[in-house]
Amino acid sequence: MNNSKKTLIFILAMLMAAVLTACGSNNSGETNSAQDDAETETKVSDEELTIAQINWAENIAVTNMWKVILEDKGYDVTLNLLDMGVTMEALATSELDASLEIWLPVQDANYLETYEDTVNFSESTWFDNAKVGLVVPTYLEEVNSVEDLNEHIELFEGQIIGFDSGAGTMEVTEQLIEDYNLEFELLPSSEPAMITAIGEAIKNEEPIVSPLWSPHSVFSNYDLKFLEDPQNTFGGVEKIHHATRLGFEEDHPEVSEWFKNWKMDDEQIGQLISYVDNAEDPLDGAKKWIEENQDLVDEWVK
């Protein structure tokens, strides 16, 4: 082989090596890019949270509040509007990350018993002075106790106007009817429908009896009184907890700690509910409350 041919072969070999090296570099770059994309997608997924929302005034208020707080921290928060029964089942199957309203020791005791092995019920509470019971307008001076209801059955047409059939309080009300041998029927509807019925009754100074709870914005709008419950079927002071799917604490330790730090009193939750109720967009009401209570929020998310 002459020198010119050897030189040509050498040049071709060098060119081939360069091409292979470039291809290897490109493939490596594509692989790294794909890995980076996958890591980015995983990071985004880790920052996505799904929280249950129940169509109750205080629940709408606190879920929107936490949506604002968490999204300010970089999370993508979805609020799923569900009833209580579906919420608990979704937590148990990890389709939801959290539910922010569990009333114990009485109202949601049935859910605690059913799901204690498949849902994490936090021992921490965010409200410690809740109350549940039957309420009537204060102008019904002759009705002050659950024991008075049968005596005035015709006044109420034998009906207790209720709300969501899956709510723990509705089940406790059914138990109350049994405990007191009330000749009343509990009519389920929704919380907004029940509040509307209460408002219409009070507007016309008519009788109405319903299961209600405090904190609730309805008490700032109407003069209502809780009926005495001598048998304590509704229990005494209720505390409001939160619940999360199993594994949530490990996946989101920071958020889990924030939820545990969360505490509100009557004035704070009352103002939040009012702001959210009166805003065209609940998020705007929540943002206004957070701006006015930033020091408190900072204590939760420190």
KOLLUM-526150 format. One record per residue (C-alpha): y, z, x; residue number from 1. Coordinates in nm, 4 decimals, always signed. Example, Ala and Ser with C-alpha at 12.3 -4.5 7.8 and 13.67 -1.06 7.14 Angstrom:
<Y -0.4500 Z +0.7800 X +1.2300 nr 1> .
<Y -0.1060 Z +0.7140 X +1.3670 nr 2> .
END
This chain:
<Y +0.0000 Z +0.0000 X +0.0000 nr 1> .
<Y +0.3350 Z -0.1000 X +0.1455 nr 2> .
<Y +0.6251 Z +0.1387 X +0.1776 nr 3> .
<Y +0.8245 Z -0.0121 X -0.1120 nr 4> .
<Y +0.5361 Z +0.0447 X -0.3564 nr 5> .
<Y +0.4903 Z +0.4025 X -0.2336 nr 6> .
<Y +0.8592 Z +0.4633 X -0.2862 nr 7> .
<Y +0.8465 Z +0.3187 X -0.6399 nr 8> .
<Y +0.5446 Z +0.5343 X -0.7359 nr 9> .
<Y +0.7194 Z +0.8426 X -0.5982 nr 10> .
<Y +1.0322 Z +0.7676 X -0.8008 nr 11> .
<Y +0.8272 Z +0.7123 X -1.1191 nr 12> .
<Y +0.6390 Z +1.0390 X -1.0633 nr 13> .
<Y +0.9644 Z +1.2270 X -1.0202 nr 14> .
<Y +1.1068 Z +1.0725 X -1.3364 nr 15> .
<Y +0.7944 Z +1.1684 X -1.5344 nr 16> .
<Y +0.8149 Z +1.5259 X -1.4069 nr 17> .
<Y +1.1779 Z +1.5446 X -1.5080 nr 18> .
<Y +1.0990 Z +1.4168 X -1.8578 nr 19> .
<Y +0.8150 Z +1.6678 X -1.8997 nr 20> .
<Y +1.0357 Z +1.9495 X -1.7768 nr 21> .
<Y +1.3105 Z +1.8501 X -2.0199 nr 22> .
<Y +1.0612 Z +1.8340 X -2.3065 nr 23> .
<Y +0.9273 Z +2.1726 X -2.2108 nr 24> .
<Y +1.2784 Z +2.3142 X -2.2070 nr 25> .
<Y +1.3558 Z +2.1596 X -2.5471 nr 26> .
<Y +1.0345 Z +2.2937 X -2.6996 nr 27> .
<Y +1.1063 Z +2.6351 X -2.5567 nr 28> .
<Y +1.4576 Z +2.6222 X -2.6992 nr 29> .
<Y +1.3261 Z +2.5223 X -3.0410 nr 30> .
<Y +1.0729 Z +2.8045 X -3.0304 nr 31> .
<Y +1.3362 Z +3.0575 X -2.9337 nr 32> .
<Y +1.5655 Z +2.9234 X -3.2044 nr 33> .
<Y +1.2881 Z +2.9545 X -3.4630 nr 34> .
<Y +1.2185 Z +3.3080 X -3.3473 nr 35> .
<Y +1.5894 Z +3.3894 X -3.3704 nr 36> .
<Y +1.6007 Z +3.2466 X -3.7231 nr 37> .
<Y +1.2948 Z +3.4494 X -3.8219 nr 38> .
<Y +1.4491 Z +3.7644 X -3.6772 nr 39> .
<Y +1.7719 Z +3.6897 X -3.8643 nr 40> .
<Y +1.5820 Z +3.6417 X -4.1898 nr 41> .
<Y +1.3926 Z +3.9663 X -4.1306 nr 42> .
<Y +1.7182 Z +4.1491 X -4.0630 nr 43> .
<Y +1.8744 Z +4.0142 X -4.3816 nr 44> .
<Y +1.5637 Z +4.1091 X -4.5774 nr 45> .
<Y +1.5805 Z +4.4626 X -4.4351 nr 46> .
<Y +1.9373 Z +4.4890 X -4.5640 nr 47> .
<Y +1.8489 Z +4.3872 X -4.9203 nr 48> .
<Y +1.8141 Z +4.6698 X -5.1720 nr 49> .
<Y +1.7131 Z +4.6569 X -5.5370 nr 50> .
<Y +1.8217 Z +4.9491 X -5.7529 nr 51> .
<Y +1.7342 Z +5.0091 X -6.1175 nr 52> .
<Y +2.0156 Z +5.0330 X -6.3687 nr 53> .
<Y +1.9631 Z +5.1896 X -6.7105 nr 54> .
<Y +2.2099 Z +5.1206 X -6.9910 nr 55> .
<Y +2.3455 Z +5.4761 X -6.9969 nr 56> .
<Y +2.7113 Z +5.5502 X -6.9210 nr 57> .
<Y +2.6524 Z +5.7773 X -6.6222 nr 58> .
<Y +2.3805 Z +5.5502 X -6.4819 nr 59> .
<Y +2.6026 Z +5.2430 X -6.4970 nr 60> .
<Y +2.8725 Z +5.4468 X -6.3228 nr 61> .
<Y +2.6628 Z +5.5746 X -6.0316 nr 62> .
<Y +2.4678 Z +5.2516 X -5.9740 nr 63> .
<Y +2.7905 Z +5.0536 X -5.9463 nr 64> .
<Y +2.9357 Z +5.3222 X -5.7220 nr 65> .
<Y +2.6402 Z +5.2988 X -5.4837 nr 66> .
<Y +2.6462 Z +4.9197 X -5.4942 nr 67> .
<Y +3.0053 Z +4.9287 X -5.3682 nr 68> .
<Y +2.9289 Z +5.1924 X -5.1034 nr 69> .
<Y +2.6174 Z +5.0191 X -4.9726 nr 70> .
<Y +2.7656 Z +4.6696 X -4.9699 nr 71> .
<Y +3.0593 Z +4.8070 X -4.7723 nr 72> .
<Y +2.7958 Z +4.9170 X -4.5192 nr 73> .
<Y +2.6486 Z +4.5675 X -4.4981 nr 74> .
<Y +2.3675 Z +4.5853 X -4.7544 nr 75> .
<Y +2.3013 Z +4.3251 X -5.0218 nr 76> .
<Y +2.2444 Z +4.5263 X -5.3396 nr 77> .
<Y +2.0925 Z +4.3953 X -5.6621 nr 78> .
<Y +2.1092 Z +4.6042 X -5.9800 nr 79> .
<Y +1.8215 Z +4.5355 X -6.2209 nr 80> .
<Y +1.8894 Z +4.6396 X -6.5817 nr 81> .
<Y +1.5687 Z +4.8047 X -6.7059 nr 82> .
<Y +1.4577 Z +5.0800 X -6.9397 nr 83> .
<Y +1.3171 Z +5.4031 X -6.7999 nr 84> .
<Y +0.9486 Z +5.3215 X -6.8484 nr 85> .
<Y +0.9740 Z +4.9833 X -6.6772 nr 86> .
<Y +1.1818 Z +5.1399 X -6.3995 nr 87> .
<Y +0.9119 Z +5.3900 X -6.3116 nr 88> .
<Y +0.6368 Z +5.1276 X -6.3186 nr 89> .
<Y +0.8440 Z +4.8985 X -6.0949 nr 90> .
<Y +0.8983 Z +5.1802 X -5.8451 nr 91> .
<Y +0.5263 Z +5.2545 X -5.8429 nr 92> .
<Y +0.4479 Z +4.8901 X -5.7611 nr 93> .
<Y +0.7314 Z +4.8665 X -5.5039 nr 94> .
<Y +0.9187 Z +4.6026 X -5.7047 nr 95> .
<Y +1.2219 Z +4.8325 X -5.6927 nr 96> .
<Y +1.3658 Z +5.0349 X -5.4073 nr 97> .
<Y +1.5304 Z +5.3165 X -5.6006 nr 98> .
<Y +1.6207 Z +5.4740 X -5.9322 nr 99> .
<Y +1.9231 Z +5.7023 X -5.9171 nr 100> .
<Y +1.8649 Z +5.9156 X -6.2260 nr 101> .
<Y +1.5660 Z +6.1437 X -6.2747 nr 102> .
<Y +1.6222 Z +6.4510 X -6.4947 nr 103> .
<Y +1.4116 Z +6.7563 X -6.4134 nr 104> .
<Y +1.2521 Z +6.9961 X -6.4835 nr 105> .
<Y +1.2139 Z +6.8918 X -6.8497 nr 106> .
<Y +1.3460 Z +6.5510 X -6.9552 nr 107> .
<Y +1.1519 Z +6.3304 X -6.7134 nr 108> .
<Y +0.8644 Z +6.5680 X -6.6472 nr 109> .
<Y +0.6211 Z +6.3190 X -6.8021 nr 110> .
<Y +0.7197 Z +6.0528 X -6.5478 nr 111> .
<Y +0.6874 Z +6.3009 X -6.2623 nr 112> .
<Y +0.3366 Z +6.3882 X -6.3788 nr 113> .
<Y +0.2353 Z +6.0233 X -6.4222 nr 114> .
<Y +0.3850 Z +5.8814 X -6.1014 nr 115> .
<Y +0.3957 Z +6.1709 X -5.8551 nr 116> .
<Y +0.1355 Z +6.0003 X -5.6314 nr 117> .
<Y +0.2923 Z +5.6522 X -5.6393 nr 118> .
<Y +0.6673 Z +5.7249 X -5.6430 nr 119> .
<Y +0.8745 Z +5.9440 X -5.4134 nr 120> .
<Y +1.0678 Z +6.1921 X -5.6306 nr 121> .
<Y +1.3397 Z +6.3408 X -5.4122 nr 122> .
<Y +1.3783 Z +6.7170 X -5.4064 nr 123> .
<Y +1.7489 Z +6.6641 X -5.3438 nr 124> .
<Y +1.9774 Z +6.6633 X -5.6473 nr 125> .
<Y +2.3131 Z +6.4952 X -5.7002 nr 126> .
<Y +2.4135 Z +6.6871 X -6.0130 nr 127> .
<Y +2.3094 Z +7.0463 X -6.0793 nr 128> .
<Y +2.4634 Z +7.1363 X -6.4142 nr 129> .
<Y +2.3267 Z +6.8861 X -6.6649 nr 130> .
<Y +2.2544 Z +6.9746 X -7.0273 nr 131> .
<Y +2.0497 Z +6.8041 X -7.2971 nr 132> .
<Y +2.0143 Z +6.8747 X -7.6677 nr 133> .
<Y +2.0903 Z +6.7678 X -8.0224 nr 134> .
<Y +2.4600 Z +6.7332 X -8.1011 nr 135> .
<Y +2.6614 Z +6.7188 X -8.4217 nr 136> .
<Y +3.0368 Z +6.6824 X -8.4856 nr 137> .
<Y +3.2192 Z +7.0152 X -8.4590 nr 138> .
<Y +3.3478 Z +6.9828 X -8.8177 nr 139> .
<Y +2.9925 Z +7.0528 X -8.9410 nr 140> .
<Y +3.0566 Z +7.4261 X -8.9316 nr 141> .
<Y +2.7433 Z +7.5123 X -9.1294 nr 142> .
<Y +2.5083 Z +7.3498 X -8.8719 nr 143> .
<Y +2.4927 Z +7.5342 X -8.5399 nr 144> .
<Y +2.1236 Z +7.5528 X -8.4546 nr 145> .
<Y +1.8212 Z +7.3241 X -8.4659 nr 146> .
<Y +1.6828 Z +7.5771 X -8.7134 nr 147> .
<Y +1.9635 Z +7.4839 X -8.9578 nr 148> .
<Y +1.8621 Z +7.1189 X -8.9834 nr 149> .
<Y +1.5869 Z +7.1403 X -9.2476 nr 150> .
<Y +1.8205 Z +7.3358 X -9.4720 nr 151> .
<Y +2.0656 Z +7.0443 X -9.4569 nr 152> .
<Y +1.8159 Z +6.7575 X -9.4495 nr 153> .
<Y +1.9880 Z +6.5707 X -9.7340 nr 154> .
<Y +2.3178 Z +6.5875 X -9.5481 nr 155> .
<Y +2.1649 Z +6.3860 X -9.2609 nr 156> .
<Y +1.9337 Z +6.1796 X -9.4845 nr 157> .
<Y +1.6452 Z +6.3131 X -9.2780 nr 158> .
<Y +1.7430 Z +6.1067 X -8.9723 nr 159> .
<Y +1.8140 Z +6.1839 X -8.6097 nr 160> .
<Y +1.9933 Z +5.8846 X -8.4569 nr 161> .
<Y +1.8450 Z +5.8261 X -8.1112 nr 162> .
<Y +1.8622 Z +5.5777 X -7.8258 nr 163> .
<Y +1.6080 Z +5.4116 X -7.5890 nr 164> .
<Y +1.2514 Z +5.4756 X -7.7036 nr 165> .
<Y +1.1237 Z +5.4990 X -7.3439 nr 166> .
<Y +1.3661 Z +5.7714 X -7.2383 nr 167> .
<Y +1.2284 Z +6.1123 X -7.1524 nr 168> .
<Y +1.4858 Z +6.2808 X -7.3768 nr 169> .
<Y +1.3544 Z +6.0836 X -7.6747 nr 170> .
<Y +1.0036 Z +6.2126 X -7.6060 nr 171> .
<Y +1.1365 Z +6.5679 X -7.5776 nr 172> .
<Y +1.3176 Z +6.5171 X -7.9101 nr 173> .
<Y +0.9865 Z +6.4165 X -8.0711 nr 174> .
<Y +0.8405 Z +6.7389 X -7.9322 nr 175> .
<Y +1.1387 Z +6.9309 X -8.0727 nr 176> .
<Y +1.0726 Z +6.7870 X -8.4203 nr 177> .
<Y +0.7167 Z +6.9160 X -8.3926 nr 178> .
<Y +0.8123 Z +7.2558 X -8.2481 nr 179> .
<Y +1.0590 Z +7.3278 X -8.5286 nr 180> .
<Y +0.8621 Z +7.1541 X -8.8056 nr 181> .
<Y +1.1632 Z +6.9375 X -8.8770 nr 182> .
<Y +1.1301 Z +6.7009 X -9.1701 nr 183> .
<Y +1.3322 Z +6.4437 X -8.9798 nr 184> .
<Y +1.2619 Z +6.0973 X -8.8429 nr 185> .
<Y +1.3857 Z +6.0048 X -8.4959 nr 186> .
<Y +1.5332 Z +5.6542 X -8.5056 nr 187> .
<Y +1.5357 Z +5.4720 X -8.1685 nr 188> .
<Y +1.8069 Z +5.2203 X -8.0822 nr 189> .
<Y +2.0085 Z +5.1997 X -7.7602 nr 190> .
<Y +2.2672 Z +5.4284 X -7.6063 nr 191> .
<Y +2.5614 Z +5.1989 X -7.6940 nr 192> .
<Y +2.4350 Z +5.1692 X -8.0532 nr 193> .
<Y +2.3924 Z +5.5465 X -8.0800 nr 194> .
<Y +2.7424 Z +5.6121 X -7.9417 nr 195> .
<Y +2.8853 Z +5.3560 X -8.1841 nr 196> .
<Y +2.7088 Z +5.5304 X -8.4741 nr 197> .
<Y +2.8508 Z +5.8664 X -8.3629 nr 198> .
<Y +3.1993 Z +5.7165 X -8.3408 nr 199> .
<Y +3.1763 Z +5.5607 X -8.6874 nr 200> .
<Y +3.0482 Z +5.8844 X -8.8402 nr 201> .
<Y +3.3303 Z +6.0889 X -8.6858 nr 202> .
<Y +3.5894 Z +5.8305 X -8.7905 nr 203> .
<Y +3.4774 Z +5.8810 X -9.1521 nr 204> .
<Y +3.4075 Z +6.2560 X -9.1088 nr 205> .
<Y +3.0439 Z +6.1999 X -9.1981 nr 206> .
<Y +2.7418 Z +6.3986 X -9.0736 nr 207> .
<Y +2.5297 Z +6.2723 X -8.7842 nr 208> .
<Y +2.2849 Z +6.4352 X -8.5433 nr 209> .
<Y +2.1740 Z +6.2775 X -8.2155 nr 210> .
<Y +2.0132 Z +6.3710 X -7.8830 nr 211> .
<Y +2.2766 Z +6.3679 X -7.6093 nr 212> .
<Y +2.3351 Z +6.4890 X -7.2590 nr 213> .
<Y +2.6121 Z +6.6046 X -7.0342 nr 214> .
<Y +2.7610 Z +6.4587 X -6.8166 nr 215> .
<Y +2.8618 Z +6.1866 X -7.0617 nr 216> .
<Y +3.1926 Z +6.0226 X -7.1430 nr 217> .
<Y +3.1342 Z +6.0644 X -7.5183 nr 218> .
<Y +3.2425 Z +6.4297 X -7.4945 nr 219> .
<Y +3.5872 Z +6.3256 X -7.3798 nr 220> .
<Y +3.6205 Z +6.0904 X -7.6763 nr 221> .
<Y +3.4813 Z +6.3016 X -7.9619 nr 222> .
<Y +3.4550 Z +6.6686 X -8.0563 nr 223> .
<Y +3.0818 Z +6.7378 X -8.0479 nr 224> .
<Y +2.8761 Z +7.0529 X -8.0121 nr 225> .
<Y +2.5229 Z +7.1146 X -7.8891 nr 226> .
<Y +2.2949 Z +7.2813 X -8.1413 nr 227> .
<Y +2.1308 Z +7.6025 X -8.0292 nr 228> .
<Y +1.7680 Z +7.5591 X -7.9284 nr 229> .
<Y +1.6035 Z +7.9035 X -7.9620 nr 230> .
<Y +1.2610 Z +7.7736 X -7.8557 nr 231> .
<Y +1.4181 Z +7.6091 X -7.5494 nr 232> .
<Y +1.2351 Z +7.2810 X -7.6077 nr 233> .
<Y +1.5091 Z +7.0876 X -7.4295 nr 234> .
<Y +1.5057 Z +7.3406 X -7.1475 nr 235> .
<Y +1.8037 Z +7.5070 X -6.9886 nr 236> .
<Y +2.0046 Z +7.3594 X -6.7049 nr 237> .
<Y +1.8747 Z +7.0200 X -6.5924 nr 238> .
<Y +1.9219 Z +6.8778 X -6.2446 nr 239> .
<Y +1.9540 Z +6.5072 X -6.1693 nr 240> .
<Y +1.7484 Z +6.3680 X -5.8807 nr 241> .
<Y +1.6801 Z +6.0194 X -5.7465 nr 242> .
<Y +1.3467 Z +5.8479 X -5.6820 nr 243> .
<Y +1.2394 Z +5.5757 X -5.4414 nr 244> .
<Y +0.9359 Z +5.3584 X -5.3828 nr 245> .
<Y +0.6800 Z +5.4818 X -5.1319 nr 246> .
<Y +0.7806 Z +5.3786 X -4.7803 nr 247> .
<Y +1.1522 Z +5.3581 X -4.8596 nr 248> .
<Y +1.2406 Z +5.6471 X -4.6281 nr 249> .
<Y +1.0656 Z +5.4744 X -4.3381 nr 250> .
<Y +1.2196 Z +5.1341 X -4.4147 nr 251> .
<Y +1.5711 Z +5.2628 X -4.4818 nr 252> .
<Y +1.6087 Z +5.6056 X -4.3190 nr 253> .
<Y +1.9884 Z +5.5835 X -4.3146 nr 254> .
<Y +2.0212 Z +5.5045 X -4.6862 nr 255> .
<Y +1.7586 Z +5.7654 X -4.7682 nr 256> .
<Y +1.9685 Z +6.0270 X -4.5895 nr 257> .
<Y +2.2838 Z +5.9128 X -4.7710 nr 258> .
<Y +2.1140 Z +5.9547 X -5.1093 nr 259> .
<Y +2.0078 Z +6.3072 X -5.0113 nr 260> .
<Y +2.3651 Z +6.3964 X -4.9078 nr 261> .
<Y +2.5053 Z +6.2789 X -5.2436 nr 262> .
<Y +2.6544 Z +6.5588 X -5.4602 nr 263> .
<Y +2.8941 Z +6.5439 X -5.7558 nr 264> .
<Y +3.0467 Z +6.8016 X -5.9889 nr 265> .
<Y +3.1547 Z +6.7720 X -6.3539 nr 266> .
<Y +3.5062 Z +6.6538 X -6.2759 nr 267> .
<Y +3.3949 Z +6.3929 X -6.0225 nr 268> .
<Y +3.1234 Z +6.2345 X -6.2362 nr 269> .
<Y +3.3452 Z +6.2535 X -6.5449 nr 270> .
<Y +3.6262 Z +6.0668 X -6.3710 nr 271> .
<Y +3.3841 Z +5.8063 X -6.2310 nr 272> .
<Y +3.2342 Z +5.7412 X -6.5749 nr 273> .
<Y +3.5833 Z +5.7088 X -6.7229 nr 274> .
<Y +3.6979 Z +5.4615 X -6.4564 nr 275> .
<Y +3.3866 Z +5.2466 X -6.4945 nr 276> .
<Y +3.3976 Z +5.2601 X -6.8755 nr 277> .
<Y +3.7584 Z +5.1494 X -6.8869 nr 278> .
<Y +3.7332 Z +4.8676 X -6.6322 nr 279> .
<Y +3.6626 Z +4.5091 X -6.7322 nr 280> .
<Y +3.4220 Z +4.4916 X -6.4392 nr 281> .
<Y +3.2280 Z +4.8151 X -6.3678 nr 282> .
<Y +3.2516 Z +4.7430 X -5.9943 nr 283> .
<Y +3.6319 Z +4.7547 X -6.0158 nr 284> .
<Y +3.6166 Z +5.0967 X -6.1795 nr 285> .
<Y +3.3752 Z +5.2166 X -5.9112 nr 286> .
<Y +3.5986 Z +5.0815 X -5.6333 nr 287> .
<Y +3.9007 Z +5.2622 X -5.7774 nr 288> .
<Y +3.7107 Z +5.5911 X -5.7878 nr 289> .
<Y +3.5819 Z +5.5472 X -5.4318 nr 290> .
<Y +3.9337 Z +5.4764 X -5.3030 nr 291> .
<Y +4.0542 Z +5.8022 X -5.4583 nr 292> .
<Y +3.7532 Z +5.9995 X -5.3334 nr 293> .
<Y +3.6922 Z +5.8405 X -4.9935 nr 294> .
<Y +3.6684 Z +6.1772 X -4.8145 nr 295> .
<Y +3.3853 Z +6.2829 X -5.0454 nr 296> .
<Y +3.2021 Z +5.9520 X -5.0009 nr 297> .
<Y +3.2431 Z +5.9810 X -4.6236 nr 298> .
<Y +3.0602 Z +6.3152 X -4.6401 nr 299> .
<Y +2.7626 Z +6.1428 X -4.8030 nr 300> .
<Y +2.7413 Z +5.8496 X -4.5616 nr 301> .
<Y +2.8311 Z +6.0302 X -4.2385 nr 302> .
END
